[in-house]
Amino acid sequence: MKLEHVNCNICGADDYSIVYHAASNKALSIEPFKSESTELSKYQIVRCNRCGLIYVNPRLNTESIIMGYSKGNNKRFISQAKEREITFEKSIRLIEKYVKTKGRLLDVGTAGGSFLAVAKRHGWQIEGIEPNKWLCDWSKKYYGINVRQGTLEKNSFEKKSFDLVTLWDVLEHVSDPTATLERINKQLKKNGMLVVNYPDIDSRIAKLMGRKWVFILTVHLYYFTQKTIKKLLEKCGFKVVVVRKHWQTLSLGYLADRLEPYSKISHKIATKIVNASHLNKLGVKYWLGQTFIIAKKVKEV
């Protein structure tokens, strides 16, 4: 697979320090690029010396990454659809405290459609985009929601036609966050709102776990802090309104299964205990650095 060298996505500088060296010399593959991937990152991770943005450099080229996301099934990911609905029910209620008009909503990287399903029940007019065909088909079959397959760049919407755009665990995956946010700016109406959920590498849990932090994954190309995400949003015409911890709910069995990349022994013991106690489907609320932001469009870009 071809690797590409990239400059800082916020300030454009090619001036960085290494945060984590590449962990392997093995050939890189598009296989990990899917919604439920838990493969630990083997990439070199760097920090811009000018603005502080942390990102993968070098990395797989954009075309290969999009190809990886578009293929295969995501059965393990959609096994948590009901649990994700619990999380999104709380999220939509928070959003509606700041976005008073239940108008048109665009969810970018919508995966299996759980957020759109919840938003639809709340009275929103929904649209979704997802690169993975299998997930688009599943969303139609399970929720009755038509999700456009592809990326935001490959789908055309009328400018200034949305009241709200959401990015749930998406911005850290995209190859060019600035381009993505600038496109979203154009899709939003005047004073439109944006929701971004991302894992914060400056959180206490991230600092404590170091390279073993659960969100240092092959699929993550950018590692934001509150400082750098605000810089990026301001650059793209947004003003941050709300910053909060984002608590998520997943089943205990699913969480136990995700221990495998970190410790096979812990994974084996946890799985046995969960199975023996019949607590596989018990919903567990957890936080490991996930951060929730609401931002307002304040200028055109």
N, C-alpha and C positions, 0 to 999 in steps of 0.2 A: 504494500500500500504506500502511496506517495504521501510524504510529510510536507507540510507547509510552515514556513516561518511567518509569524504575525507580529505586528506592532501593537502597542497598547490601544485598546478599543476606546478609551476615553480621551486621552491627550495626543495619541498618535506617535508617541516617542518609541524609539528602539533602544531603550536604556533600562536595563533591568538587573536585578539580583536574583540568584536562585534560592527559592524557598525549600523545595524538595528536588533532589536529583532524580533522574529517571531510575526506576526500580528494577528494570529488566532490559536486556538487549534483544529479547525475542521480537519477531516480526509482529507488527500491529495488525489488528483485524477489525472488520466492521461488525462482527458478531455481537459484541457487548452492547451495541447501540439499540436499546429497546427499553420500553417503559419500566420493566421490573428488574433491570440489570443491577446486580450487586457486586460486579467485578471491581476490586480495588484498583485505583489508578496506578499505572506504571509509568505515566508520563512525567516529564520534567515540568515542575510548576514554578513560576517566576513571579516577582513583584516589580511593578514599574517604579523606577527610582524617582520619577517626576510626580506622579499622582497617587501611587499606592495600589493601583488595581492589581489583583492577583489573578493569573491566568496560565493556561497550558501553552507551552511554547518550546519546541515545535509540536505540531499536532497533525492528525489525519486531515486530509483536504476535505473541504466542505461537501463536495459531491459524494464522496465515500460515506461520510457521516449520514447524509440524508438517505442514501441507499440503504444503510443499515437500519435506520428507523422505519423505513417503509416496508421492510420484509418481515416474515415470520409471524407467529401468534404470540399472544401475551396472556395466556391462560392463568398464570399465577397472579398477574396484576389484577385481572378482573374478578378473581376470587374474593377480593376485598371490596366489591362494589357497595355493599350495604354499609360497611364500616366507613367508607369514604363519604357516603351520603350523610352520616352522622356528623362528620367533620364539616362538610359543606353547609349543612343546615345551620350550624352555629355561625359559619362564615358569612352566609348571605344575610343573616339577621344583623350582623355587625355592619356589613356594607350598606344596608338599607338605612342605617342611622345617618349616613353621610351622603348617600345618593337617593334623593327623595322621589325622583321620577322613575317608575318602572317601565323604561322604554326598551330600546334595542340593545342587546348584549352580544358581544363577540368573545368567545373563549378560544384562545390560541393554544394549540397543543392539548386538545380536549381529552385525549386518551379514550377511556370507555364511556365517557359522557355523563358520569355521575354528577358533576357540578351542574351541567346543563339541565339535567333532570330535576334537580332541586330548584334551580332558578325558574324553570318553567312552572313548577308548582306554585311558586311565589308570584307568578303573573308577568314574568319577563318575556319579551320576544327574543328568542334565542337563535344564535348562529354559532357553529363550531368548525374548527379546522384541525385536522390530525393527519400526520404523514403516513401512519400505519393503516393499510387497507383492512387488515383483520379486525382492528379495533373499531374502525368506521362501520364495518358490517355488523359487529357485535352490538354497537350502540343502537343501530337501527333495529336489530332483532330483539334486544332486551328492553330498551327504553322507548323504541319507536321514534328515535331522533335521527334526522338526516344530518350527518356530519360530512363536510367536504374533505376529500382526501387531498393531501398535499401540504405545502407550506404557505405562510402568509404572503411570501414573495410571489408565489405562483397562482394566487387567487386574487381576483379583482372584486373589490367592493366599491360602492359609491362613496366618494369622499364626504366626510362630515356626516356620516349616517348612523353612528353608534353613540349611545349615551354612556356606555360602560364597556371596557375591554379588560379581560382577565388573563393573567399568566400564572397558572398554578404549577410551580416547580418546572418552569420552562426556560426562563431567561439564562440560567446557568448552562443550558444545553446548546443554545443557538450560537452559530459561528460569528455573527456580527450583531451584538446586542444594540449598538447604536442605530444601525439600519433598521432593525426590528422595531425599536421604539419610535423612530422617526416616521416609519410607515403607520404605526398605530396612531401617532399624533394626527396624521392626515385623515385617518378613518373616524376620529372622534369629533363630535360636535363641539362648538364653543363651550368651554367650561366642563367638557366631558371628563369622566373619571377613569382612572386606571388602577387595577389591583395587581400587585406583584407579590408572590410568595417565593422565598428563596432561602437556602441554608447559609447562615452567617458564619464565616470563617473567623470572625473576631469575637464570637460568643465564648463564654467561659468553658462550655463543654468542648468546643472545638480546640481551644488552647490546651485544655487538659489532656485530650486524646491525641493531639499531634497528628502525625500521618495516619494514625489508626482511626481518626474521626470517621464516622460512618458515611459522611457525604463526600469524602475524597474518593471519587469514583471515576472510572474510565469515561463515563458518559458526561461528566461535568467539565466544561471547558473554561468556565469562569468561576471565581470564588470571591463573592462580594462581601464587603463590610457595610455598616450603615453609612459610613463616610463615602465610600466609593459608589454605592448604589444611588445616593443622593446626588453626587456629582454627575453621574450618568443621566439620571432623570432630569436634572436641571438643564443639562446640555441639550436634551431632546424636547424641551419645552414644558416640563412638568414641575409642579411644586408638591413636595411631600406633605400630606395632611395628617396621616396616622402611621405610627410604627408600633407594632405589638409582637409579642411572641405568638407563634402559630402552633397551637396544640392540635395534634392529629390523633385519630383513633384507628387502630388496626387490630386484627385478632391476635391473641396470644400465640397461637400456632404459627401464624405467618411471621411474627416477630422472631420466634424461636428459630424458624427455618432460615431467617436472614443472618443468623450468627455464623453460618458455615464459613464464609470467606475470612472471618476474623479468627476463629478458633474451632477446629473440627471437634475437639473434645467438648468444649462448652456447648456446641451445637448438638452433639449426640446426647449429652446429659439433659439439656433443656428440653429437647424433643421428647425424650423418654418420659420425663416428669410431666410435661404437658399432656402427652397421650395417655399416660396412666391415670391422670386426674380428670380426664375428659374435659379439659378446659380449652381445647383447640379454638373454639369459636367465641371465647370470651373476649369482648372488646376492651382494649387497653388504651387509655389516653396517655400520650407521651410527648416529650419535647426534647430535641437534641440539637437545638440551634436554629430551627426553622423560624423564619421571620416574615411577618405580614405587613405589607405597606399599601396604603391608599394614597394615590397622588392625583392632583387636578391638572388638567391641561390649562396652562396660563398664557401660552403664546404659540403661534404657528411656526413650524420649522420647514 
